[in-house]
Amino acid sequence: IPPVWELGSEFEAQLQQCKEKLGQHVDSVAEKLCSLSKAIWSEPELAYQEHQAHSTLTRFFREQDQGWLVQSRYKLDTAFRAEWGPARGDSGVKVVNVGFLCEYDALEEIGHACGHNLIAEVGAAAALGLKSVLEKMPNPPVGVKVTVIGTPAEEDGGGKIDLIEAGAFEDLDVVFMAHPSQEDASYLPDMAEHDVIVNYYGKTSHAAAYPWKGINALDAAVLAYNNLSLLRQQMKPDWRLHSIIKHGGVKPNIVPSHSELSFYLRTLLRSELQVLRETAEQCFKAAAMATGCKVELHYSKHVFYNVLPNRTLERLFVENGKALGMEFTTDEEVLKNSSGSTDFGNVTFVVPGIHPYFYIGSSALNHTEEYNIAAGSEEAQFYTLRVAKALAMTALDVLFNQELLQQVKEDSLQAKRKDDDALRE
């Protein structure tokens, strides 16, 4: 990869000056970014139904200064793509394409209790900040493109995986996003995850008059639930499984002929997920055998992969974040313990990327009503724009230094090889 542009002997001073201008530009459009986030937060929408958020974001980029090419309904009805810079191959110059990802789906009943409105704001703010310094340089860096991709359905379905399969990430060189949390962390071990719906089918009968003629599907569901609970004793400490019984019958005096459970299976590495899945299936089938029910398993379309670390990007992000006043956690329990799961993990298997976490001014926990309130608060704005600046500054670092960008790509390849080796074993 050729150098993007030459800075000469004043490399560090000019780089720092660019970062300062970047931050100033983000501050100058803070009110617009806050309004963007608030509009998404005030009308929460579920996975693949984020029509208002899609319209808000595409309109936002179209209303910016000239230069953004916006594609609505990009490969999915509620996805979008906004680009600034030359097309790959223009003038025969290698294009380094930097991507920022936006999420904007919400949770049922508790709205943006995972702060996806803030993720969308971070992606937009970082992209605007980076573009502002690139386009105003005396000798513009030919060959740099800034791309924003709106990725729906992170909470349910895996919109990024749909977009990967549709080729949306093929021309990106590095991707950035950041997720709200209770602390600043450059990396947390997001897990591989797969959903499964378990249905048991039995036979109805009068529960008091002749229960022996029925086959109780609720009993099968209870046995399966208990089987999986007992399985936890033999699970690795960093594995997770959790479930609900979605349907268990109609009335107490009718032997239930149908029951339905929903399970999430999680492991630290995708290579371990198949092991947990096979063991869980034995528990499901055992419950069917014990009760005489028929069992059907329906796995979700997509498997979420674990997020691959990228130590070079993490180091640069921490340096930039600290310069802006971010205080990164040193709590080993937080850093070692498994977090949730995200379809960004699948992205890291095809493009080098970073998915840090950031404090938003609240100790509330994600996926609670309290966190939904925090995500829509004015206080969250300072922290959201700060992490956006840190991401954009990190992008500047790898654009200015071809060796850093090469190391970022090498880190990604090494992490993927390690995971692939574990999968083969």
N, C-alpha and C positions, 0 to 999 in steps of 0.2 A: 504494500500500500504506500503510495508516494505521500510526502508531507502535504498536509492540507494547505498550509501557507507558511512562509518564513517570517520569523519575528526578529531575527538577528540577535545581537548581544543584549538587548533589553527585553529578553523573553519574559522573565518573571514580572517585571514592572508592568509591561503591557498586558500580560495575562491578568494581573491583579486589577488593573484599570478596567479591563473588560468586565470582570466580575462585579466591580462596584457599579458600573453603568447598568449591568443586567439587573442588579438588585433595585436600583433606582427606577428602572422602567416598570418592574413588577409593582413597586409601591405606587407608581403614577396611575396604574390601572386597577388598584386595589378595590375601589368602589364597584367597578364593573364586575370584577371577579367575585366579590361578595354577593352581588345581585344574582349572578349565575348560580352560585351554590345555593342560595336561598330559594330560588325558583325550583330547583330540583328537589330540595329538601321538603318544600311545602306541598308537593304533589307526588308522594312516593308511589312508585310503580313496580310491579313484580317482574320477574325474569321474562324476557322476550316481549314484554308489554310496555316498554319504556318509551312510549311515543312522545309524551310531553318533554321528557328529558332529551330525547333525540332532537326534537325540533328546537329546543332551547339552545343546545350546544352548536348545532349546525348554523343557526341564526347568529349566534355569538361570533363564530369565526368569519362568517360572511360580512359582518358589520365591522370587522377590524380593518386596519389599513390594507390597501391593495396588496395582493401577492399570495393570499391563501386560496388554493384550489380545493374546494369542498365537494366531496361526494356523499350525498345522502343515501341512505339505505344501502350501505356498502356491504354487499354479500349477504347481509341479514337485514331484515326490515328495520331493526332499531340500532344498527351499527352505522358508523360514519368514518370517513377518512378526510383529514384536512392536511394539505401539503404546502410547504413553501420551499422554493429552491429549484435547481435544475433537475431535469429528468436524468436518470442513470444513462450514461453514454453520450450526453450532450457535449459537443466540442471535443469528444474523445477523452474526456477527463474522468477519472475514477470518482464516483460519487459516494461520499460517506453519509449514510442515511441514519439519522438519529431519531428514534421513536419515543413518544410519550403516550402512555395509555390512560384512558379514562374509564372508570366504572360508574354506574349510576342506577343500578337496580336496587330495590329495597326489600325489606322483610315483611311478611304478612303480619298484620296487626300492630307491629311496633315500628313501622316506617324505616327511616334511615338510621337504625340502631347499630349499624356497622360503619356508618360515616361515608358511604359511597358518594354522597354529594361532595364531600371534601376531596375524595380521590379524583373526581372529575375536575374540580377546581385546581388541584395540584397539577394535573396534566396540562390544563389550559394555560395556567400561569407560567409553568416552566417553559413551555413551547414559545409563548409570547416573549418571555425574557431572553431566551437564547436567540430568537430571530432578531430581536431589537439590536443586539450588539453585532451580529453577523452582517446585517444589511447596512450598517452605518460605518463600517470600517473603510478607511481611505483606499485600501486595496482589498475589496471584498473577496472572501475565501471561496473561489469558484470550486464547485464540487461538493458543497455541503448542503444537505437537504434536512429539513425539520418536518417530521411527520407526526400527526396526532391520530390515533385510532380510538374510536369509541367502541368499547367492548361490552355488550350487554350480557345479562344472565350469568353473573359470577356466583350468585347465591344458589342458583338452581339450574342445572343444565350444562353450563360450561361454554359460554359464548366464545371465549378465546380459542377453544378447541375447534369449534365450528369454523372460526376464521383461519386457524392454522390449516385445516383440511382444505379450505378454499383458496389457500395460497397468499393470504393477506400479509404474512410476515417474511416472505421470501426475499424481498429486497432491502430489509432492514439490517443494519450492522450492529446496533446495540439498542436496548429498550430500557425505559425507566418508568417507574410508578412508585407511589408511596401509600401506605395504609395507616389510617388512624388507629391509635392504641392508647395504652396508659403510660408509655415511656418511649423515649427515643432509642431505637436499636437499628443497627445497619443490617442485621440479619437475624431472623428467628426461624427455627426449623419447621416450616409449614410441611404438612404431611401428605403422603399419597392417600387417596380416598376413593371409595366406590360405594354407591348407594344400591340397595336391593330392597325390592318390595316382595314380601312373602305372603302368599294367599293359601289358606287351608279351606278345603271343601269337605263337608260332612253330610249329615242328613237331619232334617227337622223332625221333631216329634214333640208331643206334649210333655213338658218337663216334670209334671206331677203324675199324670195318669199312666203313661207308659214310656218313661225315659229310656228304658232298655232298647227301644226301637230306634233311638236316635244315635247319631254319630256327632259328637260335640266338637265343633271347629274352634270354639273358644278355648276348650281345654288344650287343644294343640297349640294355640297361640301362647297360652300361659306356660306350657312346657317349653316351647321354643325360647321364650323370654328368659325363663329360669335356666335353661341349658346354657344360653349365652352368658348369663350372669355368673354361672359356675365356671365357664371357660376362662373368665378373667384371671382365675388363679394360675392358669398355665400360659398366660400371655406374657410377652415381653413388657417390661415396665413402660416403654414408650409407645406401645400400641394402644389404640382406643377403639371402642365400639359403643354405640348408643342407639336407642330405639324408642319407638312409641307403638302402641296398639291403636291403629286407626279405625278398626271396625271389629266389634266383638259380639254382635247379635242384635236382635230387634226388641224382644221382651223377655223378662226373666222366665216366663212360663213356656217359652219355646226353646227347645234345644237348638243352639245356633248352628246353622249349616254353612256359614261362611265367616271367616275372620281374616283380618289383614294387618300386617305389621310392616313398619318401615325401619330399616337398619342402615346406619352409616358405619362402614368399616374403614379404619385408618391405620396406617403403619408409617414409620419414619422414612422408609425407602419403598419405592414402587416394587422392588424385587421381593419384598416381604409380603406384599398385599395378597398375592396369590396363595400364600401359605395360610393366612388368616381366612381368606375366602373359602378355601377347601375345608378347613376345620369348622367354620360356621355352617357350611352346607350340611355337614354330618349332623350337627345339632338340629337343623331344620328338619331333616329327613327322619331323625330319631323321634321327634315329636309327632310326625305324621304316622310313623309305624306304631307308636304306643297307643294312639287314639283311633287308628283305622281311617284317618282322613287322607285325602289326596292333597299333595302340596305342589304349588307352582312358584317358581322363583323368577323374578323379572329384574334384571340388573339394568341400571341406568346406561344410557347410550355411551357416555364418556367416563373414562377413568381419569381422575385428577392426579397428576404426578407431583412428587415432592419438588420443592423449589431448590434448584442447584445453587450453591454459593458461588460468588465471584469475588475473591479476596481483593483483587485490584480495585474494582469498583467500590467495594465496601470501604477500603482504606481511604480512597479519594473522597467518598461521601462523608466519612467521619471528619476528615480534615476540613472540608468546606462547612460542614454542619457546626463544628466547634467554633470556627471563625465567626459564625453567625450567632453563637450563644447557645447552641443545642447542647444538652447535657445527656450523654449516652449512658444507658444503664450499665453497671458493672456487676449486677446481681447474677451470680452463676446459675441460680435456680431458674430465673427468667430466661437466660440465654440458652440453657441446656434443654429445658422442658419443651416438649412439642407444642406447637401452636395449633391453629386451625388448618384448613386446607384451602387452596385457591387454584383456579385454572391458569394462573400465571406460572405455576410450576411447569406445565406443558410448554409454555412459551420459552422457558429457559433451556429446554432440550433442543430448540431450533434456532434461538438467537441469544447471544449473551445479554444478560439483564440483571437488574437489581430491584428488589422489592422491600425496602426498609419500612420500619414502623415509626410513627411519630406521635408525641404527646400533644393533646389538644386543649390542655388546661383543666382537665377533669379526671378524677379517679374512678369514675363510673366504668363498669365493665361492658365490653361489646355485647350486642344482642340483648340489651336491656332497654326498658323505656327511658331510663336515666341517660343512657348514652345517645339515644335519639335526640333528646333535648340538648345535650352537650354538642352534638354535631351541627345543630342549627343555631348555636349561640354566637354572639359577637366575639366572645373570648376566643373561640376556636380559630378565628380568622388570622390572628397574628401568627399562630403556630403553623397554620396551613400554608401561608405565603412564605414563611421562613423555610419550610422543607422544600417548597417548590424552587426557591432560589438555590438551595443546596444541590438539588438534582440538576438544575440547569448549569450550575458552576462545575459540577462533576462532568457533565457532557462537554463543557468547554475544555476541561483538562485533557480528555481523550482526543478531542479534535485538534488541539494544539500540538500534541505529541504523538507521532505515529508509533513510537515504541510502546507507549501506554496502551494505545488501541490494540496493538498486536498482542500485548500481554493479557488484555481483557479477553480476547478471543482464545488465547491459549488456556487461560483459567477455565473458560467455559468447556473447552474440549477435554481437559483433564478431568473435570468434575463429571462430565457425561461418560467418559471412559470408565471411571470408577464405578458409577452406577450401573453401566452396562455389564461390567465384570461381575458385579454382585448378582445381577439378573441371570447371567449364564450359570453361575454357581448354584 
